[in-house]
Amino acid sequence: MKLKLRPLVAAAMVVVGFAAAPSWALQPNNEPISPIEPAKVTNPAMVELGKKLWFDPRLSKSGFISCNSCHNLSMGGSDNLKTSIGHNWAEGPINSPTVLNSSMNVAQFWDGRAGSLKEQAGGPIANPMEMAFTHELAVDMLNSIPGYQAEFKQVFKKDKIDIDQVTNAIAAFEETLVTPNSRFDKWLKGDQTALTKDELEGYVLFRDSGCVACHNGVAVGGNSFQRMGLVEPYKTDNPAEGRVAVTGADADRFNFKVPTLRNVELTYPYFHDGAAGTLSEAVDTMGRIQLGKKFTPEENAKIVAFLKTLTGDQPQLTMPILPPSSDKTPRPEPFAKK
C-alpha cells in the first residue's frame, strides 16, 4: 500500500528539504571522486593475527621497530617525518606513504615496485635500512613463540609458520584500514549541508583546475603513475627517480605513484621527498609545476579547506596483546653495530 501524504504535510516537507540546502549548494553530478565504503572483513581471525604482526617489533633485528613505527595508525598511517628512521637510526631514502586506504592503490611504494599489499608487507622486514631482519630470521622468531604457533595453525591449518603466511596476514589487516564517512563523502552521497561555502568552492577549483586528472577515484589518487614536474621541473635533493627504478625505461624517470589525498591533512609532510611541510605549500607547488597555474592566496585557502574534508573515520583498534617470547626466542639487539 502506498503512503499518501496530506497536501500541507507534503508541501512542508518540500520546504524543509529546500531550507536544509544552502542557497550556494552544488548538487553532485558525475563527480570524478567516489565515496569510500567500509571494509568487509571475511576472515577476522587472520585480520587479528595480522594486527599483532603489525604492532610486533620482534619482526625487526633491533626488536624496536614495527610496521606501525613508520605507518603510525594514530597519525594518519604515516610518521609525519620527511623520511623515516630505520635500523640504527638510519635515515630513510624517501617519505613514508600512508597505509590508510592503501588497498586501493594500483601498486605499493612510490615507484610501484610491489604489485600488492602482500608483496609490500615483506619488504620492510628484510630491508637493511628499515627493520634489518631477514625473512628466515623473522620466521624462526615466530616459530619460537608458542602463542604464535597456535594462532598461525588456527588460521592457516599448517604446523609450521612461513613468510607467505606472515605477509598474507599483514595484508589482510591492512585491507581493513579504510576511512569512510568523510564530510566530502557525505556530500557525494547527497548531504548538501556537509560542506561549507569555502570548502565547496575549493572543490570546484580543485576539479576545474585539472587536479582531478591525477587525483580521482575512490582514494583521490593512488591509481596511476605521473611525472613530477609536467610544466616546470621539480627541484629536489632527493636521489629517488621513481618508476624508472622498476621498469628501466627512461620515459618513467621521475614518474611516481600519485599519492592518495584521503586524510591528507594528517599525512604531512608531502611529496616523495617530504619537502612540502604544509598543505598550502603543497597546493602552491602542485599548481605551479603540474598545472602551470598560480593560485591566489584565497584560492589556495579554499582548496586546502576542501582537502581537509577528505579526512574520514580513522581505524578504531583495540591494541593487541602480543604473545610472550619463549626461552628459545632470540633477544633483541637494539644497540648492535651491524
Long-range contacts (C-beta under 8 A, 24 or more apart in sequence): 20-192, 20-193, 21-192, 21-193, 22-192, 22-193, 22-197, 24-197, 24-200, 25-192, 25-193, 25-200, 26-192, 26-200, 26-204, 27-192, 28-187, 28-188, 28-190, 31-188, 31-207, 32-207, 32-212, 32-216, 32-217, 33-184, 33-188, 33-212, 33-215, 33-216, 33-217, 33-218, 33-220, 34-188, 34-217, 34-218, 35-180, 35-185, 35-188, 35-189, 35-218, 36-101, 36-178, 36-179, 36-180, 36-181, 36-182, 36-185, 36-218, 36-219, 36-262, 36-312, 37-178, 37-180, 38-178, 38-180, 39-175, 39-176, 39-177, 39-178, 41-176, 43-155, 43-172, 45-151, 45-154, 45-155, 46-155, 46-168, 46-169, 46-172, 47-169, 47-172, 47-173, 47-175, 47-176, 48-320, 49-151, 49-152, 49-155, 49-169, 49-172, 49-173, 50-168, 50-169, 50-170, 50-171, 50-172, 50-173, 50-174, 51-173, 51-317, 51-320, 52-148, 52-151, 52-320, 52-322, 52-323, 53-166, 53-169, 53-170, 53-173, 54-170, 54-173, 54-174, 55-319, 55-320, 55-322, 56-322, 57-332, 58-141, 58-322, 58-325, 58-329, 58-332, 59-125, 59-131, 59-133, 59-138, 59-141, 60-87, 60-125, 60-130, 60-131, 60-132, 60-133, 61-87, 61-131, 61-132, 61-133, 61-137, 61-333, 61-336, 62-87, 62-88, 62-132, 62-332, 62-333, 62-334, 62-336, 63-331, 63-332, 63-333, 63-334, 64-332, 64-334, 65-130, 65-131, 67-99, 67-121, 67-124, 67-170, 70-96, 70-124, 70-130, 71-96, 71-98, 71-99, 73-99, 73-100, 73-177, 73-314, 73-315, 73-317, 75-266, 76-100, 76-263, 76-266, 76-267, 76-314, 77-102, 77-177, 77-263, 77-266, 77-267, 78-266, 78-267, 80-267, 80-268, 80-269, 81-269, 81-274, 82-269, 82-273, 82-274, 82-275, 83-273, 83-274, 84-130, 86-127, 86-129, 86-130, 86-131, 86-132, 87-128, 87-129, 87-130, 87-131, 87-132, 88-132, 88-336, 88-337, 90-129, 90-130, 92-129, 92-130, 93-129, 93-238, 93-239, 93-240, 94-238, 94-240, 94-272, 94-273, 95-269, 95-270, 95-271, 95-272, 95-273, 95-274, 97-259, 97-267, 98-259, 98-260, 98-262, 98-263, 98-266, 98-267, 99-174, 99-177, 100-177, 100-178, 100-179, 100-260, 100-262, 100-263, 100-314, 100-315, 101-177, 101-178, 101-179, 101-218, 101-219, 101-222, 101-260, 101-262, 101-263, 102-174, 102-177, 102-222, 102-260, 103-174, 103-175, 103-177, 103-178, 104-178, 104-217, 104-218, 104-219, 104-222, 104-223, 104-260, 105-219, 105-222, 105-223, 105-257, 105-260, 106-222, 106-223, 106-224, 106-225, 106-257, 107-257, 109-257, 110-240, 110-242, 110-256, 110-257, 110-272, 111-240, 111-242, 111-243, 111-245, 111-246, 111-256, 111-257, 112-225, 112-243, 112-246, 112-257, 113-245, 113-246, 116-171, 117-170, 117-171, 117-174, 117-175, 118-167, 118-168, 118-170, 118-171, 119-167, 120-171, 121-166, 121-167, 121-170, 121-171, 121-174, 122-163, 122-166, 122-167, 135-163, 135-166, 137-330, 138-163, 138-166, 139-163, 139-166, 140-330, 141-329, 141-330, 142-166, 144-325, 144-326, 144-328, 144-329, 144-330, 145-323, 145-324, 145-325, 145-326, 145-329, 146-323, 146-326, 147-322, 147-323, 147-324, 148-323, 151-323, 176-315, 177-315, 178-312, 179-262, 179-263, 179-311, 179-312, 179-313, 179-314, 179-315, 180-312, 180-313, 181-312, 181-313, 182-262, 182-309, 182-310, 182-311, 182-312, 182-313, 183-309, 183-311, 184-306, 184-309, 184-310, 185-312, 187-309, 194-309, 195-306, 195-309, 196-305, 198-301, 198-302, 198-305, 199-302, 199-305, 199-306, 199-308, 199-309, 200-306, 201-302, 202-301, 202-302, 202-303, 202-304, 202-305, 202-306, 202-307, 203-306, 203-309, 205-295, 205-299, 205-302, 205-303, 205-306, 206-303, 206-306, 206-307, 209-287, 209-291, 209-293, 209-295, 210-291, 211-286, 211-291, 211-303, 214-258, 214-290, 215-258, 215-261, 219-260, 219-261, 219-262, 220-260, 220-261, 220-262, 220-310, 221-258, 221-259, 221-260, 221-261, 221-262, 222-257, 222-258, 222-259, 222-260, 223-258, 224-257, 224-258, 225-252, 225-255, 225-256, 225-257, 225-258, 226-255, 226-256, 226-258, 226-290, 227-254, 227-255, 228-254, 228-255, 228-256, 228-271, 228-272, 228-289, 229-254, 229-289, 229-290, 230-289, 230-290, 230-291, 231-288, 231-289, 231-290, 231-291, 231-292, 232-288, 232-289, 232-292, 233-289, 234-285, 234-289, 236-271, 236-273, 236-275, 237-273, 238-272, 238-273, 238-275, 240-272, 240-273, 242-272, 261-307, 261-310, 262-310, 262-311, 262-312, 263-310, 263-311, 263-312, 263-314, 264-307, 264-308, 264-310, 264-311, 265-307, 265-308, 265-310, 265-311, 266-311, 279-304, 279-307, 279-308, 280-304, 283-307
